[in-house]
Structure formats: structure tokens, C-alpha cells
Amino acid sequence: MPIFSKYALMRGADSFLQSLRPFSLSNCLASASAPRPALTQFRDILNNQITGIKDAGTYKMERVITSSQSTEITVEGTQKRILNFCANNYLGLANNPEVVSYSKELLDKYGAGLSSVRFICGTQSIHKELEKKISQFHGREDAILYASCFDANAGIFEAILTPDDAVFSDELNHASIIDGIRLCKAQKQRYKHRDMSDLEKQLQSSTARLKLIVTDGVFSMDGNIAPLPKIVDLAAKYDALVFIDECHATGFFGATGRGTEEYYNMLGRVDIINSTLGKALGGAAGGYTTGPKELIRLLRQKSRPYLFSNSLPPPVVATGIKVMDMLMHSDQLSQRVQSNTKRFRDAMTKAGFVIGGENHPICPVMLGDARLASIFADQMLSRGIYVIGFSYPVVPKGKARIRVQISAAHTTDDVDHAVAAFVDVGKSLKVIK
Ligand code: PLP
């Protein structure tokens, strides 16, 4: 008896014939989408939350860019090119031809990715090369790469702190720091935003074995800077360590782009730096920790986002290597973003706007009212300037603003054009006279 008819007799002819039909995804999906009470309830719960977010006016829409990231972009639904003033592309390197070309070269040479975590078979010579360049750039002993700075922040505190230790964190630190601290078992202390007397009180009363002060170098909503000299003094007085997140500083802040330490002329005084490759440093992806070699050695053994997540892909590593080379060779780009920032801040202040923050390319144009910020941003877009309004809960109630971000790639004409549009809209909405 032929094998198929034996099978047909055993299982029934119908099911046998069904097994010969080609696979049909739509048939599978049709049976999967039959109503199930748990799924219906799940959808209802999610939809309620979504409606709540919409009712609160905080639902985020994503504009779709149809060009590369740059100072001039095209956006779906609009015809003309738009001047972009809301990317973290501080050095304008996201589509820099040298960076892109090196990325393609290493894509050809090393492939698309590693299909592995670092400690199994995901470490290439280029990962080691980039880690070396990062530590050289910051003048530190060693560095470790992560898929993002979110991961670097999520992975560090749990790996190094125990219940005998204490962490002192600025209340406005980035979400990834807050999440990272949640994961660790250390004693958790939160000090008022940039309030050094509050920090001192908390340090004074701590009997922890290790004390770690944790702060953003630059706070991204306000463009204001951590009071690092005072933090370092307090750390010396109370025998604490200092960690800073330099995502909004590395590569462009301080005279040669070494970040907040350099801005305050105190290079090398911070113990641990976490930062990103996803903003000024080419804008692709990736984050890192740099600091004492024992710390980096331990993170390679214990840090969970490093141990349990895929290795950084070669084209992304390439962008980091190329950008590090460029920055160690010249500080022209960081000088340029600084002069553009001064031009924008001076002109806007002279026009009567209130600009938050200090000397930083994050320039929050303070408007107060959430609706006004949203209308203002829409009117700027209709004048060809892409900026975003931020309101509660991203910033405190009554402190809505438009966050402008300046890039080294903006020309002085671009900056002047943005100021002119702000003045135009500002007058028509009666924000300035
Ligand atoms: N830390 C700060 C202060 C940030 O602004 C960001 C990004 O928004 C991150 C960490 C996370 O960086 P990444 O995009 O590399 O995950």
C-alpha cells in the first residue's frame, strides 16, 4: 500500500488532504482573530488608556521624515524642504559623507551584525577599537559599549551597588537613570533638582559603604547644567563617587567637546561617565560607560543589558570610530555649534523671548501655556521651520515651551531664518511686541 493511503486510513482522508494544501497565513490569522474574551478585555483596557492620554492632550504624533536626518529634511505631507531645529544632531554628523562612507566600508568588511552577545562570539576588533577611542577621548582607563545609553544606565547601578551602598540622584535625571536605579538594591536618595544644600544634607546623614552621586551633565528639557564643581566638592567632603550622564554634552559641549567637565574646566574630576553614540556622535545608536578599568571589567561580567543583548552592528560601530577620529583631530564642529548657539540665543533674547538654560544648544523658548506652544510650533512649520512644543507631563504645568536645538550644520542664514520666523509668529500670537 502506498504510504499516503496508509496515512489517509490512519488519520482520515480529510485531514490528510488539508495537510497537502499550501500554507495560508490569512487562514491562520482568520482563526486566530476569532473573538476571545481575554483579548477583547485587553484591547478595551489599552484603548481606555489611549483615550485617557488623548483627553489629557499628551498623545504624541510622529511626523514622518522622508529624507536623511539633516538640518534640511522633507516631511511626509509637506511639499517643501524644512529647516530642522529639533534633532539631537548637534554636530550635524548624522548624514556626514565621511561617516556614511566608513559605515558602508565596515558593513562590507564585517557584515551586518554579529548574531551574538559580546561574550559568546560578538566581539570584533572594531568593538575593541571603538572602546579604546572612547576612553582616549574622555581621558579614562577603559570603556564598554552598549546597544544604547538607556542600556548603559539600566545596567550599571545594579551591577555595582549593594544594599550597603547609597545612590543620590537628582530628581530630574533622565528616565533611564531612574529605571536603572530602580533595578538596584542600594539605598535610594533623591535630591531636589540641582539643590546642593539638599544633596549635602543627604550625604551628611548617610552611613553607606559606597556613596554614588548621580546626575545628568546637561538636563535636556531645560538646557541647564549640573552644578558639577559643587557636586565634586561635596563628593570630596563626604567621600562619595560621581557619575554623570553626558548624552547632551559629549562631542560638542565645552571648548573641545569633552562635555560638562570641560565646560567647568575640571576635566577628569568625575569618576564615571555614561553617554550615547545616538545624538552628536553620528546619531546612529549605541551607548557606553567609561571610567576605572575595574568598573569596566566588572560590567562585562555582571551588567545585564551587556550580557544578554546583541552586539553593536559593524556599520554602527564604524560611525562611532569615524566620529571619534574626527573629534580627536579637530574641535571645529564644537566651536561652530557654540557660535551658532550664541547667535540664536542673543537674537532671540534681543527680540524679547525668554530662553531657558545656559549657553547650551538646547534653547527652550519659554511660552508657559501648552496650547500656545502647540499652535506656535504648527505656525513655525508652516513657515518651513521644524520645532516641537513640549508641555505637561514632559515639563512642569505652566512651563510649556518650544525646544530649539542648534546644530553645527546650521548655517548662519538658517539661524537667522529661524529667528525671523519666531519673531513673526511671536508677534502674531502676541508673545512679543
Ligand atoms: N540619557 C539622557 C540624558 C538622554 O537624553 C537619553 C536619550 O534621550 C538617554 C540617556 C538614552 O540614550 P540612548 O538614545 O542612547 O538610549
Boltz pocket constraint, residues with backbone or C-beta under 6 A from the ligand:
constraints:
  - pocket:
      binder: B
      contacts: [[A, 147], [A, 148], [A, 149], [A, 150], [A, 151], [A, 153], [A, 174], [A, 176], [A, 216], [A, 218], [A, 220], [A, 245], [A, 247], [A, 248], [A, 275], [A, 276], [A, 277], [A, 278], [A, 285], [A, 286], [A, 287]]
      max_distance: 6.0
